Amino acid sequence: MVITYTIGPADLGLKEEQSDDDRGHGIFGLSQLNRVARWAQPITYLDIYECNDFTMCVFCFPTSAVIPLHDHPGMTVFSKVLYGSLHVKAYDWVEPAQIRESKGPSSFPVRLAKLAVDKVLAAPCDTTVLYPMSGGNLHCFTALAPCAVLDILSPPYREAAGRKCTYYHDYPYSTFSARNGAGIINGKEEDYAWLAEIETPDDLYMRQGKYAGPAIQA
């Protein structure tokens, strides 16, 4: 995917001077078609191209917008910040899998993951790549300024093929671990976290935007 290393916002019909106040435009939640308050600003999703082999899309973030921690099962993803800046926090599963059961009346399983990425990406910057088992396959994006991210996912999400997008909450390692550091292969406790599956967050709001760039042929 050499194209991702040289592509810029203008190549996709985007303008860097995006408005940071985009309220009241039929915002919806991914989990259900919920109307939300006017002060909630959506992430705009631009569908560029999709086939059986890959999906190419852009996410346009207002400041402080978040795509929560989620996975890309069996997928390779190329990501490039086209303009603006965002914080990326990403994990990879510890193998062999280490699973614990939380205590209490509403117990739930948690699985151990190791921190792979915890940094700010600001355009212009290099393309990042995550793989099925490495590179931060489970990641979270937080916009520090209005920004846009190009994603190429291969193969694309396809629930029937076992590639469903699952969201997670991360808990500090000490939350479900003995004090002896059991489960840590290398590194420090702060390099590890327990991840629990959650429903699609109700405060994740996206809207479909219109792609204004050149047509993609593959």
N, C-alpha and C positions, 0 to 999 in steps of 0.2 A: 504494500500500500504506500508506494513512494509519494503518491499524490498528496497524502496528508502532511508531508513534511514541508511542502511549498505553498499550499493553498492558504488564501487569506479571506477575510470577510467579503471583500468586493467580488471575489470569484464566485460567491454564492448569493450575490444580490443583497448582502447585508450592509447596513451602515453602522459604524461604531457609535455614533451619537444617538443611541437609543434612549427614549424617554424612560425615566425611572419612576414615572407615575402613570400607571396604566390601569386605572380602576374602573369597575363597573362595565365590563365588556363580556358578560355572559361566561363567567368563570365556572369551571366544574371540577369536581374531585375525580380522581381516577377510579376510586372504589364505587362511586355512585354519582349520579347527576345532581349534585347538591349546589344550589345557589348559595353564595357566601357573601359576607359583608363587603361593601364597596371598598373598604380599606385593604382588603386582602389582594395582593398583587400576584398574578399567575406567572408560572413559567410557560413560555410559548414553545410548542413543539412543532418543528418543521419537518415534514416527511419528504425526503429528497428522492429516495429510490429504495425499492425492496424487491427481492427475488428469493428463490429458495436457498441461495448461497449466502446472502448478506443483506443487512439493512444499513442504509446511510441516512442520517438524520442530524438535525441541529436542535439544541436546547438553548433558548434565550432566557437568561435569568435577570430579574430585577435585583437590586442590592438586598442582601440578607436572605434571599430565597434558598431553599434547601431541597435537594433530592436525597431522601433518607438512605441509610445503609441498605444495600440490596445486592443480590448476587447475579452472576452470569454463568449458569451451569453449562459446562462443556463448551464454552464460547471463548473466542479471542476478540478483544475489543481494542481498536485504535481510537484514541481521543486526542483532540487538539483544541486548545483554547484559542479562539479566533480573535477575540478582543476582550479587554477587561481582565479581572483576576478572580480566582476562587481558591478556597481551601479544599484539599483532597485528603480524606482519611480512608485508608484501605487495609483490608486484612486478607490473609490466606488461611485456609483450614490447616490445623495441625494434623498430620497423619502419622500413625494410624489415628482414626477419630477417637477423641476423648469426650465422652458425653456424661453429664451429671444431671441429676434431678433436683430441682429447687425444693426447698422445704416449705411447709405451710399448707393451708387449706386449698390454695390454688397453685399446686405444684406444676412445673413445666420443665421440659428438657432444655439444657444449654450445652453448647458445644464449644470446645476450645479453639481459638484462632490466634494467629500471630500477626502483629502489626507489620505491614509491609510498606505503607506510605503514610506520611503525616507532614504535608508541606503545602505551601502556597504556589500556585501556578499563575503566572502573569504573562499575557501576550506582549511581545512575541516570544514563544517558547517552543521547545521541541515537542514532537508527538510522543505521547506515552502509550504503552502497550500492556494490556493485562492478558494473561493466559488462563486456561481452565484450572491450573493448579498453582499458579505463581503470578507475581506482578501486582497483587492486590485485587483478586477476582471479586471480592466484596467491597464496595466502596460507597462513600457518601460525599456529595458535593455541597459546599456552602459558598454562595456568591459574596465576595467582599466588595464588589462594585458591579454595575451593569456589565454583563459578560455573555458570551456565546461560546458553546462547545460543540464541535463537530464530533460525532460518534460514527464509527463503522463497526458493526457487530457481525461476526461470522462464526457459525451460522446464526441466523436471527432467532429471537425468542419464538418458541413454538411449543405450546403447552402439550399438544398431542405427542410430541417427540421428547418430552421430559425436560424441556427448556422453559420452565415457568419462572417468572421474576418473583422472588421471595424477599420480603423485607425483614430486617432484624433490628433488635435493640442490643447494644453492647454493654456489658457489665464489667467493672474492674475485675481483674484476676482474683483478688482477695475475696470477692463476694461469695464465691462457691468453692474456694480452695483451702486446703490445709496450710498451715503456716510453714510447712517444710518445702514448699515450692514444687510439690509433685506435679508432674506433667510438663514442666519447663525443660525443653531440650537444650537450648542455649539462649543466652540473653538474660534480661532482667524481668521481674514481674510486670513492670509497666509496659513491656513489649507484648503482653498477652492480654486477651479479654475473652469472656464467655459470651457467646452470641445466642440469643433466643429469637425464634421466629415470631413475627407479629403480623397482624392484618395490615393491609395497605393503610397508612396513616390518613386520618380524615382531613388533616391540614395540608395534605399534598394536593396542590391545585395546579392543573395544567389546562391549557387551551390549545386547540389546533390552529396554527398559523398558516399562512399561504407562502409557499416557497416561490421566490421571485428570481431565482438564478437560472442558469442554463440547464437544459434537459440533460439527464444522465443516460448514456447508452452503455449497456454491458452485454 
